[in-house]
């Protein structure tokens, strides 16, 4: 583990942690919306339930990884760089499959993916990359 002394890197990681927390909050809101609609007899498919639960369950894992990265763990940093690029593409890509979910659900999922996009930009920016110079 390396010690991160760069002020720009600290700022980038602090913002990334906030974005990951926001992702978790949006996932919780999405799950609560699915539950509320189920209670009032609106259709909530198994896909919607399972996906909402899984994406919310991933939030603490992402938070742990970003905290590790902010403390100098290179593996956590590299994982987060990959995951925050792949997850939003996967989330939105699945939502674009015709008939898989209602539009409101797809929009909520896309909104939930936006904080991860922000994290991807933060982790691939010069501030955080300065904390983890390329290994040879």
Phi and psi in degrees as GROMACS dihedral restraints (atoms count N, CA, C in turn):
[ dihedral_restraints ]
;  ai    aj    ak    al  type     phi  dphi    fc
    3     4     5     6     1  -102.8    20    10
    4     5     6     7     1   158.2    20    10
    6     7     8     9     1   -93.8    20    10
    7     8     9    10     1   132.3    20    10
    9    10    11    12     1   -95.7    20    10
   10    11    12    13     1   113.8    20    10
   12    13    14    15     1  -106.8    20    10
   13    14    15    16     1   -12.3    20    10
   15    16    17    18     1   -75.9    20    10
   16    17    18    19     1   125.9    20    10
   18    19    20    21     1   -64.0    20    10
   19    20    21    22     1   -37.4    20    10
   21    22    23    24     1   -64.5    20    10
   22    23    24    25     1   -37.5    20    10
   24    25    26    27     1   -66.2    20    10
   25    26    27    28     1   -42.4    20    10
   27    28    29    30     1   -59.8    20    10
   28    29    30    31     1   -43.9    20    10
   30    31    32    33     1   -62.3    20    10
   31    32    33    34     1   -43.9    20    10
   33    34    35    36     1   -62.8    20    10
   34    35    36    37     1   -44.2    20    10
   36    37    38    39     1   -69.6    20    10
   37    38    39    40     1   -36.3    20    10
   39    40    41    42     1   -62.0    20    10
   40    41    42    43     1   -43.7    20    10
   42    43    44    45     1   -67.1    20    10
   43    44    45    46     1   -39.2    20    10
   45    46    47    48     1   -61.8    20    10
   46    47    48    49     1   -40.5    20    10
   48    49    50    51     1   -62.9    20    10
   49    50    51    52     1   -40.5    20    10
   51    52    53    54     1   -64.2    20    10
   52    53    54    55     1   -39.8    20    10
   54    55    56    57     1   -65.7    20    10
   55    56    57    58     1   -40.3    20    10
   57    58    59    60     1   -65.6    20    10
   58    59    60    61     1   -38.6    20    10
   60    61    62    63     1   -63.7    20    10
   61    62    63    64     1   -43.0    20    10
   63    64    65    66     1   -61.3    20    10
   64    65    66    67     1   -41.3    20    10
   66    67    68    69     1   -55.5    20    10
   67    68    69    70     1   -46.8    20    10
   69    70    71    72     1   -62.1    20    10
   70    71    72    73     1   -40.4    20    10
   72    73    74    75     1   -64.3    20    10
   73    74    75    76     1   -44.7    20    10
   75    76    77    78     1   -64.4    20    10
   76    77    78    79     1   -39.2    20    10
   78    79    80    81     1   -62.9    20    10
   79    80    81    82     1   -40.1    20    10
   81    82    83    84     1   -65.5    20    10
   82    83    84    85     1   -40.2    20    10
   84    85    86    87     1   -64.0    20    10
   85    86    87    88     1   -41.1    20    10
   87    88    89    90     1   -62.1    20    10
   88    89    90    91     1   -46.4    20    10
   90    91    92    93     1   -63.2    20    10
   91    92    93    94     1   -41.8    20    10
   93    94    95    96     1   -63.6    20    10
   94    95    96    97     1   -36.6    20    10
   96    97    98    99     1   -66.1    20    10
   97    98    99   100     1   -43.3    20    10
   99   100   101   102     1   -60.5    20    10
  100   101   102   103     1   -43.6    20    10
  102   103   104   105     1   -64.2    20    10
  103   104   105   106     1   -45.0    20    10
  105   106   107   108     1   -62.7    20    10
  106   107   108   109     1   -42.5    20    10
  108   109   110   111     1   -66.8    20    10
  109   110   111   112     1   -33.9    20    10
  111   112   113   114     1   -64.8    20    10
  112   113   114   115     1   -39.3    20    10
  114   115   116   117     1   -64.4    20    10
  115   116   117   118     1   -36.3    20    10
  117   118   119   120     1   -95.4    20    10
  118   119   120   121     1    24.4    20    10
  120   121   122   123     1    67.7    20    10
  121   122   123   124     1    28.7    20    10
  123   124   125   126     1   -92.7    20    10
  124   125   126   127     1   156.8    20    10
  126   127   128   129     1   -72.4    20    10
  127   128   129   130     1   126.7    20    10
  129   130   131   132     1  -131.1    20    10
  130   131   132   133     1   111.1    20    10
  132   133   134   135     1   -75.7    20    10
  133   134   135   136     1   165.0    20    10
  135   136   137   138     1   -60.3    20    10
  136   137   138   139     1   -39.5    20    10
  138   139   140   141     1   -56.2    20    10
  139   140   141   142     1   -46.6    20    10
  141   142   143   144     1   -62.5    20    10
  142   143   144   145     1   -44.5    20    10
  144   145   146   147     1   -62.5    20    10
  145   146   147   148     1   -51.9    20    10
  147   148   149   150     1   -63.2    20    10
  148   149   150   151     1   -45.2    20    10
  150   151   152   153     1   -65.6    20    10
  151   152   153   154     1   -42.6    20    10
  153   154   155   156     1   -62.1    20    10
  154   155   156   157     1   -40.9    20    10
  156   157   158   159     1   -67.1    20    10
  157   158   159   160     1   -46.4    20    10
  159   160   161   162     1   -62.9    20    10
  160   161   162   163     1   -45.9    20    10
  162   163   164   165     1   -65.1    20    10
  163   164   165   166     1   -34.6    20    10
  165   166   167   168     1   -69.5    20    10
  166   167   168   169     1   -39.2    20    10
  168   169   170   171     1   -65.4    20    10
  169   170   171   172     1   -26.7    20    10
  171   172   173   174     1   -73.6    20    10
  172   173   174   175     1   -26.2    20    10
  174   175   176   177     1   -54.9    20    10
  175   176   177   178     1   -48.5    20    10
  177   178   179   180     1   -63.8    20    10
  178   179   180   181     1   -32.6    20    10
  180   181   182   183     1   -65.5    20    10
  181   182   183   184     1   -45.3    20    10
  183   184   185   186     1   -62.4    20    10
  184   185   186   187     1   -39.7    20    10
  186   187   188   189     1   -63.7    20    10
  187   188   189   190     1   -43.4    20    10
  189   190   191   192     1   -61.8    20    10
  190   191   192   193     1   -40.6    20    10
  192   193   194   195     1   -66.5    20    10
  193   194   195   196     1   -41.4    20    10
  195   196   197   198     1   -70.7    20    10
  196   197   198   199     1   -33.6    20    10
  198   199   200   201     1   -65.1    20    10
  199   200   201   202     1   -44.4    20    10
  201   202   203   204     1   -59.2    20    10
  202   203   204   205     1   -44.1    20    10
  204   205   206   207     1   -61.9    20    10
  205   206   207   208     1   -40.5    20    10
  207   208   209   210     1   -68.1    20    10
  208   209   210   211     1   -19.2    20    10
  210   211   212   213     1   -95.3    20    10
  211   212   213   214     1     3.6    20    10
  213   214   215   216     1   103.6    20    10
  214   215   216   217     1    10.2    20    10
  216   217   218   219     1   -80.7    20    10
  217   218   219   220     1   107.3    20    10
  219   220   221   222     1   -59.4    20    10
  220   221   222   223     1   -42.7    20    10
  222   223   224   225     1   -62.0    20    10
  223   224   225   226     1   -40.6    20    10
  225   226   227   228     1   -64.3    20    10
  226   227   228   229     1   -41.1    20    10
  228   229   230   231     1   -61.2    20    10
  229   230   231   232     1   -47.6    20    10
  231   232   233   234     1   -66.2    20    10
  232   233   234   235     1   -39.3    20    10
  234   235   236   237     1   -61.4    20    10
  235   236   237   238     1   -46.6    20    10
  237   238   239   240     1   -65.5    20    10
  238   239   240   241     1   -37.0    20    10
  240   241   242   243     1   -59.6    20    10
  241   242   243   244     1   -41.1    20    10
  243   244   245   246     1   -73.7    20    10
  244   245   246   247     1   -49.8    20    10
  246   247   248   249     1   -62.2    20    10
  247   248   249   250     1   -39.3    20    10
  249   250   251   252     1   -75.5    20    10
  250   251   252   253     1   -12.6    20    10
  252   253   254   255     1   -89.3    20    10
  253   254   255   256     1   -42.8    20    10
  255   256   257   258     1   -75.9    20    10
  256   257   258   259     1   -44.3    20    10
  258   259   260   261     1   -58.3    20    10
  259   260   261   262     1   -48.9    20    10
  261   262   263   264     1   -60.7    20    10
  262   263   264   265     1   -37.8    20    10
  264   265   266   267     1   -63.5    20    10
  265   266   267   268     1   -44.5    20    10
  267   268   269   270     1   -65.6    20    10
  268   269   270   271     1   -43.9    20    10
  270   271   272   273     1   -60.4    20    10
  271   272   273   274     1   -51.5    20    10
  273   274   275   276     1   -70.4    20    10
  274   275   276   277     1   -38.1    20    10
  276   277   278   279     1   -60.0    20    10
  277   278   279   280     1   -43.9    20    10
  279   280   281   282     1   -66.3    20    10
  280   281   282   283     1   -39.7    20    10
  282   283   284   285     1   -64.6    20    10
  283   284   285   286     1   -23.1    20    10
  285   286   287   288     1   -79.8    20    10
  286   287   288   289     1    -8.0    20    10
  288   289   290   291     1   -68.0    20    10
  289   290   291   292     1   120.9    20    10
  291   292   293   294     1   -57.2    20    10
  292   293   294   295     1   131.9    20    10
  294   295   296   297     1    79.7    20    10
  295   296   297   298     1     0.7    20    10
  297   298   299   300     1   -77.0    20    10
  298   299   300   301     1   -29.6    20    10
  300   301   302   303     1  -157.1    20    10
  301   302   303   304     1   158.4    20    10
  303   304   305   306     1   -66.6    20    10
  304   305   306   307     1   157.3    20    10
  306   307   308   309     1   -58.7    20    10
  307   308   309   310     1   -42.3    20    10
  309   310   311   312     1   -60.2    20    10
  310   311   312   313     1   -37.1    20    10
  312   313   314   315     1   -69.5    20    10
  313   314   315   316     1   -43.2    20    10
  315   316   317   318     1   -61.3    20    10
  316   317   318   319     1   -39.4    20    10
  318   319   320   321     1   -65.8    20    10
  319   320   321   322     1   -43.8    20    10
  321   322   323   324     1   -62.8    20    10
  322   323   324   325     1   -39.7    20    10
  324   325   326   327     1   -66.2    20    10
  325   326   327   328     1   -39.9    20    10
  327   328   329   330     1   -65.9    20    10
  328   329   330   331     1   -39.9    20    10
  330   331   332   333     1   -62.8    20    10
  331   332   333   334     1   -39.6    20    10
  333   334   335   336     1   -64.0    20    10
  334   335   336   337     1   -29.4    20    10
  336   337   338   339     1   -76.9    20    10
  337   338   339   340     1   -22.6    20    10
  339   340   341   342     1   -58.3    20    10
  340   341   342   343     1   -42.8    20    10
  342   343   344   345     1   -60.9    20    10
  343   344   345   346     1   -30.8    20    10
  345   346   347   348     1   -70.7    20    10
  346   347   348   349     1   -34.1    20    10
  348   349   350   351     1   -62.3    20    10
  349   350   351   352     1   -43.1    20    10
  351   352   353   354     1   -61.3    20    10
  352   353   354   355     1   -41.5    20    10
  354   355   356   357     1   -62.9    20    10
  355   356   357   358     1   -40.6    20    10
  357   358   359   360     1   -59.2    20    10
  358   359   360   361     1   -43.5    20    10
  360   361   362   363     1   -66.1    20    10
  361   362   363   364     1   -41.1    20    10
  363   364   365   366     1   -63.4    20    10
  364   365   366   367     1   -43.7    20    10
  366   367   368   369     1   -75.7    20    10
  367   368   369   370     1   -21.0    20    10
  369   370   371   372     1   -98.2    20    10
  370   371   372   373     1     2.7    20    10
  372   373   374   375     1   -82.0    20    10
  373   374   375   376     1   168.6    20    10
  375   376   377   378     1   -66.0    20    10
  376   377   378   379     1   -30.1    20    10
  378   379   380   381     1   -62.0    20    10
  379   380   381   382     1   -53.4    20    10
  381   382   383   384     1   -75.8    20    10
  382   383   384   385     1   -32.3    20    10
  384   385   386   387     1   -65.4    20    10
  385   386   387   388     1   -27.8    20    10
  387   388   389   390     1   -64.6    20    10
  388   389   390   391     1   -28.0    20    10
  390   391   392   393     1   -74.6    20    10
  391   392   393   394     1   -22.2    20    10
  393   394   395   396     1  -129.5    20    10
  394   395   396   397     1    78.4    20    10
  396   397   398   399     1   -61.2    20    10
  397   398   399   400     1   149.9    20    10
  399   400   401   402     1   -56.3    20    10
  400   401   402   403     1   132.5    20    10
  402   403   404   405     1   -87.5    20    10
  403   404   405   406     1   150.7    20    10
